[in-house]
């Protein structure tokens, strides 16, 4: 799993089309559907903490985890400006999730679980999320669909701001079901010159059947799969699935 070492400082500017406010609004609607009152939330693989901070601003007590120290450094700077209680940021990989206490709900956004390319890591992650959910709690996350990752094979994408240019090259393997992103990042220095860095990211195309099976194996019930930011059934050409699964009340 990539640590986003070079990309962390430019991530928010490059991902401005991530529609964070709309995603936070949707997540809050999902939280209100919970079988129990939601006060505490886990943001799994929180990245630069935008969703965690938006949920904290809405009154939730948020614990946010990520494996990248550099991404969490950006998140901490962002949270320092919050008027209320900031999220608690913890450096952890998803399969090694450990929380001091259970939470009422868990979320994960912007295809974080696709970065788990081995089934044993995804299985362990779901098992640990289930363990730290209170009875009646729900886990809501999104993934890039196999349709999207397969369509990206051989494509080149560019994101640009005044201070940075990011070039993404994508390659999909039918054998491994993994999409590899080769990322060249150019950042403008104060003297006007440009620095270049390179990262490689890998995302696994998880089928709906595998996700539903692993969620059930972890103990989750009432698994629902939706189109992105909606509660309608996904279309065949959907780029992103929203998945909501519940932990039974005891």
Backbone torsions as a table, in degrees:
resi	resn	phi	psi	omega
1	UNK	NA	131.8	-179.3
2	UNK	-66.0	147.0	177.9
3	UNK	-93.8	0.1	-178.1
4	UNK	53.8	40.7	-175.0
5	UNK	-62.5	-52.5	-178.3
6	UNK	-83.3	-33.9	-172.1
7	UNK	-77.5	-18.7	-171.7
8	UNK	-56.3	-46.2	-174.7
9	UNK	-67.1	-25.4	-178.2
10	UNK	-103.4	-2.3	-168.9
11	UNK	-59.7	-47.8	-175.1
12	UNK	-62.5	-42.5	179.3
13	UNK	-65.4	-39.1	-178.4
14	UNK	-74.3	-27.0	-177.2
15	UNK	-102.1	28.5	-177.2
16	UNK	-61.1	-20.1	179.5
17	UNK	-86.5	11.7	-178.7
18	UNK	-72.7	-6.8	176.1
19	UNK	53.2	52.9	-174.3
20	UNK	-61.3	-39.9	-178.9
21	UNK	-64.6	-43.5	177.9
22	UNK	-63.2	-38.2	-179.4
23	UNK	-69.1	-40.2	177.6
24	UNK	-65.1	-39.5	176.3
25	UNK	-59.9	-44.7	-179.7
26	UNK	-64.0	-44.0	179.6
27	UNK	-61.1	-39.3	179.5
28	UNK	-64.6	-37.2	175.6
29	UNK	-63.2	-38.0	177.0
30	UNK	-65.9	-40.4	179.8
31	UNK	-63.4	-34.6	-179.6
32	UNK	-71.7	-16.1	177.1
33	UNK	-84.4	-2.6	-175.7
34	UNK	-63.7	150.2	178.7
35	UNK	-74.2	-12.3	178.0
36	UNK	-128.2	156.5	175.5
37	UNK	-61.6	137.6	-177.4
38	UNK	-106.9	114.9	174.6
39	UNK	-117.9	-33.2	-178.3
40	UNK	-114.9	136.6	-175.3
41	UNK	-133.9	136.8	169.5
42	UNK	-94.9	127.2	170.1
43	UNK	-105.5	103.2	-174.7
44	UNK	-85.1	128.9	-176.4
45	UNK	57.0	63.3	-168.5
46	UNK	-77.4	-12.0	-178.6
47	UNK	61.8	-130.2	-179.5
48	UNK	-84.2	11.0	167.5
49	UNK	81.1	12.8	-177.0
50	UNK	-62.6	-49.1	179.8
51	UNK	-65.2	-41.9	178.7
52	UNK	-58.4	-42.2	-179.4
53	UNK	-69.9	-39.2	178.1
54	UNK	-63.5	-40.5	177.7
55	UNK	-68.2	-38.1	177.7
56	UNK	-63.3	-39.2	178.0
57	UNK	-63.3	-24.1	-179.6
58	UNK	-91.3	8.0	171.6
59	UNK	101.5	-1.0	178.6
60	UNK	-82.4	146.3	171.5
61	UNK	-88.9	113.6	-168.3
62	UNK	-111.9	130.5	166.1
63	UNK	-107.6	124.7	-174.2
64	UNK	-122.3	128.0	-178.0
65	UNK	-118.1	149.3	173.9
66	UNK	-159.9	152.5	-178.9
67	UNK	-85.7	-11.0	-175.7
68	UNK	-98.9	117.1	176.2
69	UNK	-62.1	-38.4	-177.7
70	UNK	-67.1	-40.3	177.1
71	UNK	-66.5	-39.9	179.4
72	UNK	-67.2	-31.3	175.9
73	UNK	-63.2	-41.2	175.7
74	UNK	-65.0	-39.7	179.7
75	UNK	-63.2	-41.9	-178.7
76	UNK	-64.3	-39.5	177.1
77	UNK	-62.7	-41.0	179.9
78	UNK	-65.1	-43.4	-176.5
79	UNK	-69.4	-25.0	-178.6
80	UNK	-63.1	-22.3	-178.9
81	UNK	-89.9	-1.9	-178.2
82	UNK	-71.6	140.7	179.2
83	UNK	-72.9	-29.8	-177.3
84	UNK	-102.1	-156.5	-179.8
85	UNK	-70.5	123.4	-178.8
86	UNK	-77.7	164.0	172.8
87	UNK	-62.6	156.3	170.7
88	UNK	-92.5	116.3	-178.1
89	UNK	-97.6	132.9	-177.1
90	UNK	-131.8	132.3	179.3
91	UNK	-87.3	106.3	-179.8
92	UNK	-150.8	144.6	169.1
93	UNK	-79.0	158.3	-176.4
94	UNK	-61.0	-45.1	-178.9
95	UNK	-70.1	-10.7	179.0
96	UNK	-110.5	25.2	-179.4
97	UNK	-55.7	128.9	173.7
98	UNK	-142.6	126.1	179.2
99	UNK	-119.3	149.4	179.6
100	UNK	-70.3	-23.0	179.1
101	UNK	-155.8	164.4	-178.3
102	UNK	-70.1	157.7	178.5
103	UNK	-120.6	161.0	-178.5
104	UNK	-79.4	-25.8	-178.1
105	UNK	-156.9	160.2	176.6
106	UNK	-135.0	143.5	176.9
107	UNK	-134.4	158.1	172.7
108	UNK	-154.1	130.3	-170.4
109	UNK	-126.5	164.3	173.7
110	UNK	55.8	54.9	170.7
111	UNK	56.8	30.1	-179.9
112	UNK	-59.9	-39.3	-176.8
113	UNK	-70.4	-18.0	174.0
114	UNK	-64.9	-24.3	-179.9
115	UNK	-71.9	-11.8	172.6
116	UNK	-84.1	99.8	-172.1
117	UNK	-91.9	-9.1	177.0
118	UNK	-109.1	137.0	-177.4
119	UNK	-61.1	-36.4	-179.2
120	UNK	-63.9	-33.0	178.0
121	UNK	-72.8	-39.8	176.6
122	UNK	-65.8	-42.3	178.6
123	UNK	-59.4	-45.8	-178.6
124	UNK	-67.5	-37.7	178.0
125	UNK	-61.2	-48.0	179.8
126	UNK	-63.9	-37.8	178.8
127	UNK	-63.0	-41.1	-178.8
128	UNK	-73.1	-38.2	175.2
129	UNK	-59.7	-44.3	178.7
130	UNK	-59.5	-42.6	-178.4
131	UNK	-60.4	-39.5	-174.0
132	UNK	-92.3	3.3	173.0
133	UNK	-86.6	139.0	172.7
134	UNK	-70.3	150.9	175.3
135	UNK	-54.2	131.8	-176.2
136	UNK	92.4	-8.1	-179.8
137	UNK	-78.7	167.3	-177.5
138	UNK	-132.8	152.0	175.4
139	UNK	-114.9	122.2	179.8
140	UNK	-120.7	121.9	-178.0
141	UNK	-144.5	167.2	175.5
142	UNK	-125.7	156.8	175.6
143	UNK	-139.5	149.9	166.3
144	UNK	-69.3	137.0	-175.9
145	UNK	-81.3	158.9	172.4
146	UNK	-55.8	-36.6	178.0
147	UNK	-57.2	-46.4	-178.0
148	UNK	-67.3	-48.5	-175.7
149	UNK	-65.9	-36.8	177.7
150	UNK	-66.8	-39.1	-179.6
151	UNK	-66.5	-23.6	-177.2
152	UNK	-78.4	-9.2	-176.5
153	UNK	-57.3	126.5	177.3
154	UNK	79.1	4.5	-177.4
155	UNK	-89.8	154.6	175.5
156	UNK	-123.7	133.4	-178.1
157	UNK	-128.0	150.8	177.4
158	UNK	-135.2	131.9	172.4
159	UNK	-115.7	139.9	-172.8
160	UNK	-141.3	136.2	169.1
161	UNK	-127.4	-176.9	178.5
162	UNK	-64.7	-29.4	-173.0
163	UNK	-109.8	-6.0	-176.2
164	UNK	-152.4	152.3	174.0
165	UNK	-132.9	128.8	-178.1
166	UNK	-123.0	125.6	179.9
167	UNK	-113.4	122.9	-178.6
168	UNK	-111.1	129.5	171.9
169	UNK	-116.8	130.1	-174.1
170	UNK	-118.2	139.1	179.0
171	UNK	-137.7	126.9	-178.1
172	UNK	-110.5	134.0	177.8
173	UNK	-105.6	119.1	176.1
174	UNK	-66.8	-29.8	-178.6
175	UNK	-67.1	-47.3	-176.4
176	UNK	-96.5	-13.6	-174.6
177	UNK	60.8	33.0	-179.4
178	UNK	-116.2	132.8	173.3
179	UNK	-100.1	123.4	179.5
180	UNK	-103.4	126.5	175.9
181	UNK	-104.7	122.2	171.3
182	UNK	-99.6	120.6	-169.2
183	UNK	-116.6	118.3	171.4
184	UNK	-103.3	123.4	-178.6
185	UNK	-116.7	126.5	177.2
186	UNK	-114.2	124.9	-179.0
187	UNK	-123.6	133.7	-178.8
188	UNK	-76.7	129.2	175.7
189	UNK	-85.1	169.1	-179.3
190	UNK	-62.0	-28.7	-179.1
191	UNK	-85.2	3.4	177.5
192	UNK	94.4	-14.7	176.2
193	UNK	-76.9	168.2	-176.8
194	UNK	-118.4	137.7	171.6
195	UNK	-99.9	143.2	179.2
196	UNK	-118.1	136.1	174.9
197	UNK	-136.3	164.2	-175.2
198	UNK	-135.4	136.9	173.0
199	UNK	-136.2	156.4	175.0
200	UNK	-125.9	129.4	-178.9
201	UNK	-120.0	147.4	-179.3
202	UNK	-132.6	131.2	178.0
203	UNK	-124.9	135.4	178.6
204	UNK	-92.6	135.9	175.6
205	UNK	-85.4	97.7	-179.8
206	UNK	-86.8	129.7	178.1
207	UNK	-73.1	157.1	177.3
208	UNK	-60.4	-40.2	-178.7
209	UNK	-62.9	-40.5	179.6
210	UNK	-67.8	-43.4	179.2
211	UNK	-61.3	-44.9	-179.7
212	UNK	-65.5	-37.9	179.4
213	UNK	-66.5	-45.4	-178.2
214	UNK	-69.4	-34.3	175.1
215	UNK	-64.5	-42.9	178.2
216	UNK	-64.8	-41.2	178.6
217	UNK	-61.8	-33.4	179.4
218	UNK	-74.1	-16.1	179.3
219	UNK	115.6	-5.2	-177.2
220	UNK	-70.5	150.6	177.1
221	UNK	-126.4	169.2	176.4
222	UNK	48.0	56.6	178.1
223	UNK	-78.4	126.7	179.3
224	UNK	-123.1	137.8	178.4
225	UNK	-118.6	128.0	-176.5
226	UNK	-126.2	165.8	167.3
227	UNK	-70.6	167.6	-174.2
228	UNK	-64.1	128.6	176.4
229	UNK	55.5	38.9	178.7
230	UNK	-152.9	168.2	174.7
231	UNK	-112.1	20.4	174.9
232	UNK	-89.2	158.7	175.4
233	UNK	-61.1	145.9	-178.7
234	UNK	-69.4	146.4	173.2
235	UNK	-79.2	158.8	178.5
236	UNK	-58.4	-31.7	-177.6
237	UNK	-96.8	19.6	-178.4
238	UNK	-61.7	135.9	177.6
239	UNK	-86.0	-26.5	-176.4
240	UNK	-142.8	133.5	173.9
241	UNK	-100.9	141.3	165.8
242	UNK	-100.4	128.8	-178.5
243	UNK	-123.9	129.5	178.8
244	UNK	-124.2	128.7	-179.8
245	UNK	-134.7	146.7	-173.6
246	UNK	-116.4	151.9	170.7
247	UNK	-100.8	126.6	-177.2
248	UNK	-60.2	147.4	170.4
249	UNK	-69.4	145.7	179.2
250	UNK	-84.0	NA	NA
